[in-house]
Amino acid sequence: MYTVYDNDTGIVLGAMSEEQLAFLAKHLEEESTVDRDYYIMSPTVDLMEAGGADPALISMLRKGIGSNDGVEIHWSRTE
């Protein structure tokens, strides 16, 4: 499992599975092989939802965005 954080506030947005992380990595741009952060916007979440993303992942990302234009998130492996 992985814990997902809001980069600006450090607040935990939720947890995601290996499969959910693989989905994000496949559908979002990574700057390097060690990249652990993403900028997420509502239209991106809409596209991921239409592409079959797990509903729990979509819910977590929407929670992170809230009423903002987007949110920068990062993840870490949960021990």
C-alpha positions as CSV (number, residue, x, y, z in Angstrom):
1,M,0.0,0.0,0.0
2,Y,0.9,3.6,-0.5
3,T,0.0,6.8,1.4
4,V,-1.0,9.8,-0.7
5,Y,-0.3,13.4,0.6
6,D,-1.2,16.9,-0.5
7,N,2.2,18.5,-1.2
8,D,1.2,21.9,0.0
9,T,-0.4,21.0,3.3
10,G,1.1,17.6,4.1
11,I,-2.4,16.3,4.8
12,V,-2.9,12.6,4.1
13,L,-5.5,12.2,1.3
14,G,-5.7,8.5,1.6
15,A,-4.2,5.2,0.6
16,M,-3.8,3.5,-2.7
17,S,-2.9,0.0,-3.9
18,E,-0.1,-1.1,-6.2
19,E,-2.7,-1.4,-9.0
20,Q,-3.9,2.2,-8.4
21,L,-0.3,3.5,-8.4
22,A,0.4,1.6,-11.7
23,F,-2.7,3.2,-13.2
24,L,-1.5,6.7,-12.2
25,A,2.0,6.0,-13.5
26,K,0.5,4.8,-16.8
27,H,-1.8,7.8,-17.3
28,L,0.3,10.7,-15.9
29,E,3.6,12.2,-16.8
30,E,6.6,11.3,-14.7
31,E,9.7,13.4,-14.9
32,S,12.0,10.5,-13.9
33,T,12.0,6.9,-12.8
34,V,12.1,8.0,-9.2
35,D,9.3,10.6,-9.5
36,R,6.8,10.3,-6.7
37,D,4.7,13.4,-7.3
38,Y,2.0,14.4,-9.7
39,Y,-0.1,17.6,-10.4
40,I,-3.7,16.5,-10.7
41,M,-6.5,18.6,-12.2
42,S,-10.3,17.9,-12.4
43,P,-10.3,17.3,-16.2
44,T,-7.5,14.8,-15.7
45,V,-9.5,12.9,-13.0
46,D,-12.5,12.9,-15.4
47,L,-10.4,11.3,-18.1
48,M,-9.0,8.7,-15.7
49,E,-12.5,7.9,-14.5
50,A,-13.7,7.5,-18.1
51,G,-10.6,5.3,-18.7
52,G,-11.7,2.8,-16.0
53,A,-9.8,4.1,-12.9
54,D,-10.8,2.6,-9.6
55,P,-13.7,4.6,-8.0
56,A,-11.8,4.8,-4.7
57,L,-8.8,6.4,-6.5
58,I,-11.0,8.9,-8.2
59,S,-12.8,9.8,-5.0
60,M,-9.4,10.4,-3.2
61,L,-8.1,12.6,-6.0
62,R,-11.3,14.6,-6.1
63,K,-11.1,15.0,-2.4
64,G,-7.6,16.4,-2.8
65,I,-8.6,18.8,-5.5
66,G,-11.6,20.1,-3.6
67,S,-12.6,23.5,-4.9
68,N,-9.1,24.3,-6.2
69,D,-8.0,24.1,-9.9
70,G,-5.7,21.2,-9.0
71,V,-3.5,19.7,-6.4
72,E,0.1,18.5,-6.3
73,I,0.3,15.1,-4.6
74,H,3.1,12.7,-3.6
75,W,3.1,9.2,-2.4
76,S,5.2,7.0,-0.2
77,R,5.2,3.3,0.5
78,T,3.3,2.4,3.7
79,E,5.2,0.1,6.0
